[in-house]
Amino acid sequence: MSYYVHEVPGRLRVKTPSARGVNSKGILEILEEKGLFDSSQLMTGDQYLHNRMEKTGQVIGKAIFGLVLEKAFEGTPMALLSVLI
């Protein structure tokens, strides 16, 4: 009988002969019963990716906006104000 465990932060892969017939739905139900998983917070991979890309876009947009302001007001009295924005 051989076992396999692969662990990465946030993920765990376990292969064991004694878990035959146990599917992901069963595992999620057990985790929810134990209070380790909340299915009301569940999102699809597409939803997760969309949320992450939206946040990334906001950060990049703010950075670009800051660079444009810096260049536009470079060498003017407004330069100090643009730094504060």
PyMOL Python script that loads the backbone (N, CA, C, O; Angstrom):
from pymol import cmd

cmd.read_pdbstr("""\
ATOM      1  N   MET A   1       0.843  -1.172   0.000  1.00  0.00           N
ATOM      2  CA  MET A   1       0.000   0.000   0.000  1.00  0.00           C
ATOM      3  C   MET A   1       0.893   1.241   0.000  1.00  0.00           C
ATOM      4  O   MET A   1       1.742   1.393   0.878  1.00  0.00           O
ATOM      5  N   SER A   2       0.703   2.132  -0.984  1.00  0.00           N
ATOM      6  CA  SER A   2       1.528   3.335  -1.026  1.00  0.00           C
ATOM      7  C   SER A   2       0.654   4.575  -0.871  1.00  0.00           C
ATOM      8  O   SER A   2      -0.506   4.607  -1.281  1.00  0.00           O
ATOM      9  N   TYR A   3       1.251   5.582  -0.271  1.00  0.00           N
ATOM     10  CA  TYR A   3       0.572   6.848  -0.032  1.00  0.00           C
ATOM     11  C   TYR A   3       1.398   7.955  -0.675  1.00  0.00           C
ATOM     12  O   TYR A   3       2.616   7.844  -0.822  1.00  0.00           O
ATOM     13  N   TYR A   4       0.706   9.019  -1.050  1.00  0.00           N
ATOM     14  CA  TYR A   4       1.381  10.155  -1.666  1.00  0.00           C
ATOM     15  C   TYR A   4       0.776  11.429  -1.103  1.00  0.00           C
ATOM     16  O   TYR A   4      -0.445  11.580  -1.069  1.00  0.00           O
ATOM     17  N   VAL A   5       1.631  12.352  -0.660  1.00  0.00           N
ATOM     18  CA  VAL A   5       1.171  13.645  -0.159  1.00  0.00           C
ATOM     19  C   VAL A   5       2.008  14.722  -0.834  1.00  0.00           C
ATOM     20  O   VAL A   5       3.237  14.665  -0.841  1.00  0.00           O
ATOM     21  N   HIS A   6       1.324  15.692  -1.396  1.00  0.00           N
ATOM     22  CA  HIS A   6       1.981  16.845  -2.022  1.00  0.00           C
ATOM     23  C   HIS A   6       1.350  18.085  -1.424  1.00  0.00           C
ATOM     24  O   HIS A   6       0.140  18.285  -1.526  1.00  0.00           O
ATOM     25  N   GLU A   7       2.167  18.914  -0.803  1.00  0.00           N
ATOM     26  CA  GLU A   7       1.648  20.084  -0.103  1.00  0.00           C
ATOM     27  C   GLU A   7       2.252  21.361  -0.664  1.00  0.00           C
ATOM     28  O   GLU A   7       3.471  21.489  -0.777  1.00  0.00           O
ATOM     29  N   VAL A   8       1.381  22.308  -1.017  1.00  0.00           N
ATOM     30  CA  VAL A   8       1.741  23.644  -1.469  1.00  0.00           C
ATOM     31  C   VAL A   8       0.859  24.578  -0.652  1.00  0.00           C
ATOM     32  O   VAL A   8      -0.296  24.235  -0.399  1.00  0.00           O
ATOM     33  N   PRO A   9       1.343  25.743  -0.226  1.00  0.00           N
ATOM     34  CA  PRO A   9       0.494  26.627   0.583  1.00  0.00           C
ATOM     35  C   PRO A   9      -0.892  26.833  -0.046  1.00  0.00           C
ATOM     36  O   PRO A   9      -1.015  27.314  -1.173  1.00  0.00           O
ATOM     37  N   GLY A  10      -1.912  26.463   0.699  1.00  0.00           N
ATOM     38  CA  GLY A  10      -3.290  26.600   0.235  1.00  0.00           C
ATOM     39  C   GLY A  10      -3.816  25.384  -0.504  1.00  0.00           C
ATOM     40  O   GLY A  10      -4.991  25.341  -0.869  1.00  0.00           O
ATOM     41  N   ARG A  11      -2.961  24.395  -0.731  1.00  0.00           N
ATOM     42  CA  ARG A  11      -3.376  23.209  -1.476  1.00  0.00           C
ATOM     43  C   ARG A  11      -2.782  21.964  -0.831  1.00  0.00           C
ATOM     44  O   ARG A  11      -1.680  21.987  -0.281  1.00  0.00           O
ATOM     45  N   LEU A  12      -3.532  20.894  -0.914  1.00  0.00           N
ATOM     46  CA  LEU A  12      -3.054  19.611  -0.396  1.00  0.00           C
ATOM     47  C   LEU A  12      -3.549  18.504  -1.317  1.00  0.00           C
ATOM     48  O   LEU A  12      -4.746  18.404  -1.586  1.00  0.00           O
ATOM     49  N   ARG A  13      -2.642  17.686  -1.792  1.00  0.00           N
ATOM     50  CA  ARG A  13      -3.007  16.540  -2.612  1.00  0.00           C
ATOM     51  C   ARG A  13      -2.615  15.281  -1.849  1.00  0.00           C
ATOM     52  O   ARG A  13      -1.461  15.111  -1.456  1.00  0.00           O
ATOM     53  N   VAL A  14      -3.589  14.406  -1.648  1.00  0.00           N
ATOM     54  CA  VAL A  14      -3.349  13.162  -0.931  1.00  0.00           C
ATOM     55  C   VAL A  14      -3.863  12.014  -1.778  1.00  0.00           C
ATOM     56  O   VAL A  14      -5.015  12.020  -2.214  1.00  0.00           O
ATOM     57  N   LYS A  15      -3.016  11.039  -2.008  1.00  0.00           N
ATOM     58  CA  LYS A  15      -3.440   9.824  -2.700  1.00  0.00           C
ATOM     59  C   LYS A  15      -3.266   8.669  -1.733  1.00  0.00           C
ATOM     60  O   LYS A  15      -2.172   8.414  -1.230  1.00  0.00           O
ATOM     61  N   THR A  16      -4.363   7.979  -1.485  1.00  0.00           N
ATOM     62  CA  THR A  16      -4.333   6.842  -0.572  1.00  0.00           C
ATOM     63  C   THR A  16      -5.325   5.793  -1.075  1.00  0.00           C
ATOM     64  O   THR A  16      -6.417   6.142  -1.522  1.00  0.00           O
ATOM     65  N   PRO A  17      -4.963   4.530  -1.006  1.00  0.00           N
ATOM     66  CA  PRO A  17      -5.861   3.479  -1.484  1.00  0.00           C
ATOM     67  C   PRO A  17      -7.168   3.417  -0.673  1.00  0.00           C
ATOM     68  O   PRO A  17      -8.189   2.963  -1.191  1.00  0.00           O
ATOM     69  N   SER A  18      -7.148   3.855   0.560  1.00  0.00           N
ATOM     70  CA  SER A  18      -8.345   3.752   1.397  1.00  0.00           C
ATOM     71  C   SER A  18      -9.396   4.812   1.072  1.00  0.00           C
ATOM     72  O   SER A  18     -10.495   4.769   1.625  1.00  0.00           O
ATOM     73  N   ALA A  19      -9.086   5.755   0.194  1.00  0.00           N
ATOM     74  CA  ALA A  19     -10.033   6.810  -0.149  1.00  0.00           C
ATOM     75  C   ALA A  19     -10.758   6.540  -1.462  1.00  0.00           C
ATOM     76  O   ALA A  19     -11.385   7.441  -2.019  1.00  0.00           O
ATOM     77  N   ARG A  20     -10.683   5.338  -1.949  1.00  0.00           N
ATOM     78  CA  ARG A  20     -11.365   5.001  -3.204  1.00  0.00           C
ATOM     79  C   ARG A  20     -12.862   5.231  -3.037  1.00  0.00           C
ATOM     80  O   ARG A  20     -13.454   4.839  -2.031  1.00  0.00           O
ATOM     81  N   GLY A  21     -13.459   5.862  -4.022  1.00  0.00           N
ATOM     82  CA  GLY A  21     -14.892   6.117  -3.986  1.00  0.00           C
ATOM     83  C   GLY A  21     -15.270   7.415  -3.294  1.00  0.00           C
ATOM     84  O   GLY A  21     -16.433   7.818  -3.327  1.00  0.00           O
ATOM     85  N   VAL A  22     -14.303   8.074  -2.666  1.00  0.00           N
ATOM     86  CA  VAL A  22     -14.579   9.369  -2.029  1.00  0.00           C
ATOM     87  C   VAL A  22     -14.344  10.446  -3.078  1.00  0.00           C
ATOM     88  O   VAL A  22     -13.261  10.540  -3.656  1.00  0.00           O
ATOM     89  N   ASN A  23     -15.371  11.257  -3.317  1.00  0.00           N
ATOM     90  CA  ASN A  23     -15.226  12.302  -4.328  1.00  0.00           C
ATOM     91  C   ASN A  23     -15.058  13.671  -3.665  1.00  0.00           C
ATOM     92  O   ASN A  23     -15.142  13.799  -2.443  1.00  0.00           O
ATOM     93  N   SER A  24     -14.823  14.680  -4.487  1.00  0.00           N
ATOM     94  CA  SER A  24     -14.564  16.015  -3.948  1.00  0.00           C
ATOM     95  C   SER A  24     -15.774  16.572  -3.209  1.00  0.00           C
ATOM     96  O   SER A  24     -15.619  17.293  -2.223  1.00  0.00           O
ATOM     97  N   LYS A  25     -16.973  16.247  -3.673  1.00  0.00           N
ATOM     98  CA  LYS A  25     -18.186  16.729  -2.997  1.00  0.00           C
ATOM     99  C   LYS A  25     -18.254  16.191  -1.564  1.00  0.00           C
ATOM    100  O   LYS A  25     -18.609  16.920  -0.638  1.00  0.00           O
ATOM    101  N   GLY A  26     -17.919  14.937  -1.395  1.00  0.00           N
ATOM    102  CA  GLY A  26     -17.917  14.336  -0.061  1.00  0.00           C
ATOM    103  C   GLY A  26     -16.894  14.984   0.861  1.00  0.00           C
ATOM    104  O   GLY A  26     -17.162  15.217   2.040  1.00  0.00           O
ATOM    105  N   ILE A  27     -15.718  15.271   0.312  1.00  0.00           N
ATOM    106  CA  ILE A  27     -14.663  15.914   1.103  1.00  0.00           C
ATOM    107  C   ILE A  27     -15.096  17.323   1.513  1.00  0.00           C
ATOM    108  O   ILE A  27     -14.905  17.728   2.660  1.00  0.00           O
ATOM    109  N   LEU A  28     -15.683  18.070   0.566  1.00  0.00           N
ATOM    110  CA  LEU A  28     -16.148  19.424   0.881  1.00  0.00           C
ATOM    111  C   LEU A  28     -17.249  19.409   1.939  1.00  0.00           C
ATOM    112  O   LEU A  28     -17.289  20.289   2.799  1.00  0.00           O
ATOM    113  N   GLU A  29     -18.137  18.423   1.887  1.00  0.00           N
ATOM    114  CA  GLU A  29     -19.196  18.305   2.900  1.00  0.00           C
ATOM    115  C   GLU A  29     -18.602  18.060   4.285  1.00  0.00           C
ATOM    116  O   GLU A  29     -19.055  18.643   5.271  1.00  0.00           O
ATOM    117  N   ILE A  30     -17.605  17.210   4.356  1.00  0.00           N
ATOM    118  CA  ILE A  30     -16.945  16.932   5.643  1.00  0.00           C
ATOM    119  C   ILE A  30     -16.266  18.198   6.164  1.00  0.00           C
ATOM    120  O   ILE A  30     -16.395  18.527   7.343  1.00  0.00           O
ATOM    121  N   LEU A  31     -15.548  18.907   5.300  1.00  0.00           N
ATOM    122  CA  LEU A  31     -14.881  20.145   5.712  1.00  0.00           C
ATOM    123  C   LEU A  31     -15.889  21.188   6.180  1.00  0.00           C
ATOM    124  O   LEU A  31     -15.621  21.929   7.126  1.00  0.00           O
ATOM    125  N   GLU A  32     -17.045  21.249   5.525  1.00  0.00           N
ATOM    126  CA  GLU A  32     -18.062  22.214   5.927  1.00  0.00           C
ATOM    127  C   GLU A  32     -18.667  21.838   7.283  1.00  0.00           C
ATOM    128  O   GLU A  32     -18.918  22.709   8.115  1.00  0.00           O
ATOM    129  N   GLU A  33     -18.897  20.557   7.501  1.00  0.00           N
ATOM    130  CA  GLU A  33     -19.416  20.093   8.797  1.00  0.00           C
ATOM    131  C   GLU A  33     -18.465  20.451   9.932  1.00  0.00           C
ATOM    132  O   GLU A  33     -18.904  20.788  11.031  1.00  0.00           O
ATOM    133  N   LYS A  34     -17.168  20.380   9.669  1.00  0.00           N
ATOM    134  CA  LYS A  34     -16.154  20.683  10.683  1.00  0.00           C
ATOM    135  C   LYS A  34     -15.908  22.183  10.830  1.00  0.00           C
ATOM    136  O   LYS A  34     -15.135  22.602  11.692  1.00  0.00           O
ATOM    137  N   GLY A  35     -16.564  22.999   9.988  1.00  0.00           N
ATOM    138  CA  GLY A  35     -16.382  24.445  10.050  1.00  0.00           C
ATOM    139  C   GLY A  35     -15.117  24.932   9.371  1.00  0.00           C
ATOM    140  O   GLY A  35     -14.660  26.043   9.639  1.00  0.00           O
ATOM    141  N   LEU A  36     -14.541  24.112   8.490  1.00  0.00           N
ATOM    142  CA  LEU A  36     -13.296  24.465   7.816  1.00  0.00           C
ATOM    143  C   LEU A  36     -13.518  24.991   6.407  1.00  0.00           C
ATOM    144  O   LEU A  36     -12.569  25.388   5.731  1.00  0.00           O
ATOM    145  N   PHE A  37     -14.777  24.993   5.961  1.00  0.00           N
ATOM    146  CA  PHE A  37     -15.107  25.417   4.600  1.00  0.00           C
ATOM    147  C   PHE A  37     -16.494  26.030   4.613  1.00  0.00           C
ATOM    148  O   PHE A  37     -17.401  25.509   5.262  1.00  0.00           O
ATOM    149  N   ASP A  38     -16.664  27.137   3.899  1.00  0.00           N
ATOM    150  CA  ASP A  38     -17.958  27.815   3.821  1.00  0.00           C
ATOM    151  C   ASP A  38     -18.375  27.876   2.358  1.00  0.00           C
ATOM    152  O   ASP A  38     -17.849  28.682   1.589  1.00  0.00           O
ATOM    153  N   SER A  39     -19.329  27.016   1.972  1.00  0.00           N
ATOM    154  CA  SER A  39     -19.736  26.933   0.572  1.00  0.00           C
ATOM    155  C   SER A  39     -20.434  28.202   0.085  1.00  0.00           C
ATOM    156  O   SER A  39     -20.542  28.416  -1.122  1.00  0.00           O
ATOM    157  N   SER A  40     -20.910  29.047   1.005  1.00  0.00           N
ATOM    158  CA  SER A  40     -21.543  30.295   0.576  1.00  0.00           C
ATOM    159  C   SER A  40     -20.508  31.273   0.019  1.00  0.00           C
ATOM    160  O   SER A  40     -20.870  32.220  -0.678  1.00  0.00           O
ATOM    161  N   GLN A  41     -19.234  31.055   0.317  1.00  0.00           N
ATOM    162  CA  GLN A  41     -18.150  31.904  -0.184  1.00  0.00           C
ATOM    163  C   GLN A  41     -17.515  31.325  -1.448  1.00  0.00           C
ATOM    164  O   GLN A  41     -16.551  31.885  -1.971  1.00  0.00           O
ATOM    165  N   LEU A  42     -18.043  30.224  -1.931  1.00  0.00           N
ATOM    166  CA  LEU A  42     -17.473  29.517  -3.075  1.00  0.00           C
ATOM    167  C   LEU A  42     -17.641  30.320  -4.363  1.00  0.00           C
ATOM    168  O   LEU A  42     -18.710  30.871  -4.624  1.00  0.00           O
ATOM    169  N   MET A  43     -16.582  30.382  -5.161  1.00  0.00           N
ATOM    170  CA  MET A  43     -16.664  31.018  -6.482  1.00  0.00           C
ATOM    171  C   MET A  43     -15.973  30.126  -7.494  1.00  0.00           C
ATOM    172  O   MET A  43     -15.096  29.333  -7.155  1.00  0.00           O
ATOM    173  N   THR A  44     -16.385  30.272  -8.742  1.00  0.00           N
ATOM    174  CA  THR A  44     -15.778  29.469  -9.799  1.00  0.00           C
ATOM    175  C   THR A  44     -14.381  30.006 -10.119  1.00  0.00           C
ATOM    176  O   THR A  44     -14.007  31.100  -9.696  1.00  0.00           O
ATOM    177  N   GLY A  45     -13.636  29.226 -10.859  1.00  0.00           N
ATOM    178  CA  GLY A  45     -12.310  29.665 -11.271  1.00  0.00           C
ATOM    179  C   GLY A  45     -12.374  30.929 -12.121  1.00  0.00           C
ATOM    180  O   GLY A  45     -11.517  31.806 -12.010  1.00  0.00           O
ATOM    181  N   ASP A  46     -13.401  31.014 -12.975  1.00  0.00           N
ATOM    182  CA  ASP A  46     -13.564  32.211 -13.808  1.00  0.00           C
ATOM    183  C   ASP A  46     -13.855  33.442 -12.959  1.00  0.00           C
ATOM    184  O   ASP A  46     -13.318  34.518 -13.225  1.00  0.00           O
ATOM    185  N   GLN A  47     -14.705  33.295 -11.934  1.00  0.00           N
ATOM    186  CA  GLN A  47     -15.011  34.417 -11.047  1.00  0.00           C
ATOM    187  C   GLN A  47     -13.760  34.865 -10.299  1.00  0.00           C
ATOM    188  O   GLN A  47     -13.501  36.062 -10.175  1.00  0.00           O
ATOM    189  N   TYR A  48     -12.993  33.910  -9.805  1.00  0.00           N
ATOM    190  CA  TYR A  48     -11.769  34.223  -9.076  1.00  0.00           C
ATOM    191  C   TYR A  48     -10.791  34.979  -9.983  1.00  0.00           C
ATOM    192  O   TYR A  48     -10.220  35.995  -9.587  1.00  0.00           O
ATOM    193  N   LEU A  49     -10.610  34.471 -11.195  1.00  0.00           N
ATOM    194  CA  LEU A  49      -9.695  35.101 -12.140  1.00  0.00           C
ATOM    195  C   LEU A  49     -10.170  36.512 -12.485  1.00  0.00           C
ATOM    196  O   LEU A  49      -9.363  37.440 -12.549  1.00  0.00           O
ATOM    197  N   HIS A  50     -11.468  36.676 -12.706  1.00  0.00           N
ATOM    198  CA  HIS A  50     -12.020  37.994 -13.023  1.00  0.00           C
ATOM    199  C   HIS A  50     -11.744  38.980 -11.883  1.00  0.00           C
ATOM    200  O   HIS A  50     -11.316  40.108 -12.129  1.00  0.00           O
ATOM    201  N   ASN A  51     -11.988  38.560 -10.641  1.00  0.00           N
ATOM    202  CA  ASN A  51     -11.739  39.433  -9.479  1.00  0.00           C
ATOM    203  C   ASN A  51     -10.274  39.824  -9.372  1.00  0.00           C
ATOM    204  O   ASN A  51      -9.958  40.985  -9.113  1.00  0.00           O
ATOM    205  N   ARG A  52      -9.382  38.871  -9.568  1.00  0.00           N
ATOM    206  CA  ARG A  52      -7.948  39.151  -9.471  1.00  0.00           C
ATOM    207  C   ARG A  52      -7.503  40.101 -10.590  1.00  0.00           C
ATOM    208  O   ARG A  52      -6.719  41.019 -10.350  1.00  0.00           O
ATOM    209  N   MET A  53      -7.999  39.882 -11.796  1.00  0.00           N
ATOM    210  CA  MET A  53      -7.616  40.741 -12.918  1.00  0.00           C
ATOM    211  C   MET A  53      -8.172  42.155 -12.727  1.00  0.00           C
ATOM    212  O   MET A  53      -7.519  43.132 -13.096  1.00  0.00           O
ATOM    213  N   GLU A  54      -9.366  42.267 -12.157  1.00  0.00           N
ATOM    214  CA  GLU A  54      -9.952  43.579 -11.902  1.00  0.00           C
ATOM    215  C   GLU A  54      -9.094  44.359 -10.908  1.00  0.00           C
ATOM    216  O   GLU A  54      -8.814  45.540 -11.110  1.00  0.00           O
ATOM    217  N   LYS A  55      -8.679  43.686  -9.829  1.00  0.00           N
ATOM    218  CA  LYS A  55      -7.835  44.350  -8.829  1.00  0.00           C
ATOM    219  C   LYS A  55      -6.475  44.719  -9.420  1.00  0.00           C
ATOM    220  O   LYS A  55      -5.943  45.794  -9.142  1.00  0.00           O
ATOM    221  N   THR A  56      -5.920  43.832 -10.231  1.00  0.00           N
ATOM    222  CA  THR A  56      -4.636  44.108 -10.874  1.00  0.00           C
ATOM    223  C   THR A  56      -4.760  45.308 -11.805  1.00  0.00           C
ATOM    224  O   THR A  56      -3.879  46.167 -11.832  1.00  0.00           O
ATOM    225  N   GLY A  57      -5.846  45.372 -12.563  1.00  0.00           N
ATOM    226  CA  GLY A  57      -6.081  46.494 -13.459  1.00  0.00           C
ATOM    227  C   GLY A  57      -6.186  47.812 -12.718  1.00  0.00           C
ATOM    228  O   GLY A  57      -5.692  48.835 -13.192  1.00  0.00           O
ATOM    229  N   GLN A  58      -6.830  47.795 -11.551  1.00  0.00           N
ATOM    230  CA  GLN A  58      -6.948  49.011 -10.752  1.00  0.00           C
ATOM    231  C   GLN A  58      -5.577  49.491 -10.273  1.00  0.00           C
ATOM    232  O   GLN A  58      -5.280  50.684 -10.322  1.00  0.00           O
ATOM    233  N   VAL A  59      -4.758  48.568  -9.818  1.00  0.00           N
ATOM    234  CA  VAL A  59      -3.419  48.932  -9.334  1.00  0.00           C
ATOM    235  C   VAL A  59      -2.576  49.489 -10.478  1.00  0.00           C
ATOM    236  O   VAL A  59      -1.903  50.507 -10.316  1.00  0.00           O
ATOM    237  N   ILE A  60      -2.612  48.827 -11.630  1.00  0.00           N
ATOM    238  CA  ILE A  60      -1.836  49.294 -12.779  1.00  0.00           C
ATOM    239  C   ILE A  60      -2.353  50.651 -13.251  1.00  0.00           C
ATOM    240  O   ILE A  60      -1.567  51.534 -13.596  1.00  0.00           O
ATOM    241  N   GLY A  61      -3.678  50.813 -13.266  1.00  0.00           N
ATOM    242  CA  GLY A  61      -4.267  52.085 -13.675  1.00  0.00           C
ATOM    243  C   GLY A  61      -3.832  53.234 -12.784  1.00  0.00           C
ATOM    244  O   GLY A  61      -3.508  54.316 -13.274  1.00  0.00           O
ATOM    245  N   LYS A  62      -3.823  53.006 -11.479  1.00  0.00           N
ATOM    246  CA  LYS A  62      -3.385  54.048 -10.548  1.00  0.00           C
ATOM    247  C   LYS A  62      -1.911  54.385 -10.760  1.00  0.00           C
ATOM    248  O   LYS A  62      -1.520  55.550 -10.692  1.00  0.00           O
ATOM    249  N   ALA A  63      -1.101  53.368 -11.015  1.00  0.00           N
ATOM    250  CA  ALA A  63       0.328  53.605 -11.238  1.00  0.00           C
ATOM    251  C   ALA A  63       0.548  54.423 -12.512  1.00  0.00           C
ATOM    252  O   ALA A  63       1.352  55.355 -12.525  1.00  0.00           O
ATOM    253  N   ILE A  64      -0.159  54.079 -13.566  1.00  0.00           N
ATOM    254  CA  ILE A  64      -0.014  54.815 -14.826  1.00  0.00           C
ATOM    255  C   ILE A  64      -0.506  56.246 -14.662  1.00  0.00           C
ATOM    256  O   ILE A  64       0.128  57.180 -15.153  1.00  0.00           O
ATOM    257  N   PHE A  65      -1.628  56.424 -13.979  1.00  0.00           N
ATOM    258  CA  PHE A  65      -2.165  57.757 -13.730  1.00  0.00           C
ATOM    259  C   PHE A  65      -1.153  58.607 -12.959  1.00  0.00           C
ATOM    260  O   PHE A  65      -0.968  59.786 -13.260  1.00  0.00           O
ATOM    261  N   GLY A  66      -0.506  58.007 -11.970  1.00  0.00           N
ATOM    262  CA  GLY A  66       0.506  58.705 -11.193  1.00  0.00           C
ATOM    263  C   GLY A  66       1.695  59.127 -12.049  1.00  0.00           C
ATOM    264  O   GLY A  66       2.209  60.236 -11.902  1.00  0.00           O
ATOM    265  N   LEU A  67       2.132  58.242 -12.942  1.00  0.00           N
ATOM    266  CA  LEU A  67       3.250  58.567 -13.833  1.00  0.00           C
ATOM    267  C   LEU A  67       2.887  59.699 -14.790  1.00  0.00           C
ATOM    268  O   LEU A  67       3.703  60.580 -15.057  1.00  0.00           O
ATOM    269  N   VAL A  68       1.652  59.669 -15.306  1.00  0.00           N
ATOM    270  CA  VAL A  68       1.210  60.722 -16.216  1.00  0.00           C
ATOM    271  C   VAL A  68       1.166  62.060 -15.490  1.00  0.00           C
ATOM    272  O   VAL A  68       1.627  63.071 -16.022  1.00  0.00           O
ATOM    273  N   LEU A  69       0.614  62.074 -14.278  1.00  0.00           N
ATOM    274  CA  LEU A  69       0.574  63.319 -13.500  1.00  0.00           C
ATOM    275  C   LEU A  69       1.979  63.839 -13.224  1.00  0.00           C
ATOM    276  O   LEU A  69       2.244  65.036 -13.335  1.00  0.00           O
ATOM    277  N   GLU A  70       2.869  62.930 -12.865  1.00  0.00           N
ATOM    278  CA  GLU A  70       4.247  63.320 -12.559  1.00  0.00           C
ATOM    279  C   GLU A  70       4.910  63.968 -13.773  1.00  0.00           C
ATOM    280  O   GLU A  70       5.582  64.992 -13.650  1.00  0.00           O
ATOM    281  N   LYS A  71       4.716  63.364 -14.943  1.00  0.00           N
ATOM    282  CA  LYS A  71       5.318  63.908 -16.165  1.00  0.00           C
ATOM    283  C   LYS A  71       4.667  65.233 -16.550  1.00  0.00           C
ATOM    284  O   LYS A  71       5.349  66.174 -16.956  1.00  0.00           O
ATOM    285  N   ALA A  72       3.341  65.298 -16.420  1.00  0.00           N
ATOM    286  CA  ALA A  72       2.618  66.494 -16.842  1.00  0.00           C
ATOM    287  C   ALA A  72       2.997  67.722 -16.014  1.00  0.00           C
ATOM    288  O   ALA A  72       3.083  68.830 -16.544  1.00  0.00           O
ATOM    289  N   PHE A  73       3.220  67.526 -14.731  1.00  0.00           N
ATOM    290  CA  PHE A  73       3.500  68.658 -13.846  1.00  0.00           C
ATOM    291  C   PHE A  73       4.970  68.786 -13.472  1.00  0.00           C
ATOM    292  O   PHE A  73       5.319  69.546 -12.569  1.00  0.00           O
ATOM    293  N   GLU A  74       5.821  68.055 -14.155  1.00  0.00           N
ATOM    294  CA  GLU A  74       7.248  68.070 -13.870  1.00  0.00           C
ATOM    295  C   GLU A  74       7.804  69.490 -14.040  1.00  0.00           C
ATOM    296  O   GLU A  74       7.625  70.113 -15.087  1.00  0.00           O
ATOM    297  N   GLY A  75       8.467  69.981 -13.022  1.00  0.00           N
ATOM    298  CA  GLY A  75       9.096  71.287 -13.089  1.00  0.00           C
ATOM    299  C   GLY A  75       8.158  72.458 -12.861  1.00  0.00           C
ATOM    300  O   GLY A  75       8.546  73.607 -13.073  1.00  0.00           O
ATOM    301  N   THR A  76       6.940  72.192 -12.435  1.00  0.00           N
ATOM    302  CA  THR A  76       5.980  73.267 -12.172  1.00  0.00           C
ATOM    303  C   THR A  76       5.632  73.269 -10.686  1.00  0.00           C
ATOM    304  O   THR A  76       5.896  72.294  -9.983  1.00  0.00           O
ATOM    305  N   PRO A  77       5.043  74.360 -10.210  1.00  0.00           N
ATOM    306  CA  PRO A  77       4.607  74.382  -8.809  1.00  0.00           C
ATOM    307  C   PRO A  77       3.557  73.316  -8.505  1.00  0.00           C
ATOM    308  O   PRO A  77       3.363  72.950  -7.346  1.00  0.00           O
ATOM    309  N   MET A  78       2.879  72.815  -9.541  1.00  0.00           N
ATOM    310  CA  MET A  78       1.865  71.776  -9.345  1.00  0.00           C
ATOM    311  C   MET A  78       2.499  70.409  -9.072  1.00  0.00           C
ATOM    312  O   MET A  78       1.800  69.463  -8.710  1.00  0.00           O
ATOM    313  N   ALA A  79       3.829  70.303  -9.245  1.00  0.00           N
ATOM    314  CA  ALA A  79       4.509  69.030  -9.042  1.00  0.00           C
ATOM    315  C   ALA A  79       4.319  68.536  -7.615  1.00  0.00           C
ATOM    316  O   ALA A  79       4.108  67.344  -7.389  1.00  0.00           O
ATOM    317  N   LEU A  80       4.393  69.445  -6.657  1.00  0.00           N
ATOM    318  CA  LEU A  80       4.200  69.051  -5.259  1.00  0.00           C
ATOM    319  C   LEU A  80       2.786  68.534  -5.059  1.00  0.00           C
ATOM    320  O   LEU A  80       2.592  67.539  -4.359  1.00  0.00           O
ATOM    321  N   LEU A  81       1.807  69.177  -5.649  1.00  0.00           N
ATOM    322  CA  LEU A  81       0.416  68.754  -5.522  1.00  0.00           C
ATOM    323  C   LEU A  81       0.201  67.393  -6.165  1.00  0.00           C
ATOM    324  O   LEU A  81      -0.528  66.564  -5.620  1.00  0.00           O
ATOM    325  N   SER A  82       0.822  67.146  -7.315  1.00  0.00           N
ATOM    326  CA  SER A  82       0.646  65.868  -7.994  1.00  0.00           C
ATOM    327  C   SER A  82       1.225  64.718  -7.175  1.00  0.00           C
ATOM    328  O   SER A  82       0.726  63.595  -7.249  1.00  0.00           O
ATOM    329  N   VAL A  83       2.257  64.984  -6.407  1.00  0.00           N
ATOM    330  CA  VAL A  83       2.837  63.942  -5.527  1.00  0.00           C
ATOM    331  C   VAL A  83       1.835  63.558  -4.455  1.00  0.00           C
ATOM    332  O   VAL A  83       1.737  62.386  -4.088  1.00  0.00           O
ATOM    333  N   LEU A  84       1.099  64.517  -3.955  1.00  0.00           N
ATOM    334  CA  LEU A  84       0.122  64.252  -2.908  1.00  0.00           C
ATOM    335  C   LEU A  84      -1.094  63.495  -3.425  1.00  0.00           C
ATOM    336  O   LEU A  84      -1.757  62.795  -2.660  1.00  0.00           O
ATOM    337  N   ILE A  85      -1.396  63.628  -4.720  1.00  0.00           N
ATOM    338  CA  ILE A  85      -2.530  62.924  -5.316  1.00  0.00           C
ATOM    339  C   ILE A  85      -2.136  61.492  -5.523  1.00  0.00           C
ATOM    340  O   ILE A  85      -2.935  60.696  -6.017  1.00  0.00           O
TER     341      ILE A  85
END
""", "prot")
cmd.dss("prot")
cmd.show_as("cartoon", "prot")
cmd.util.cbc("prot")
cmd.orient("prot")
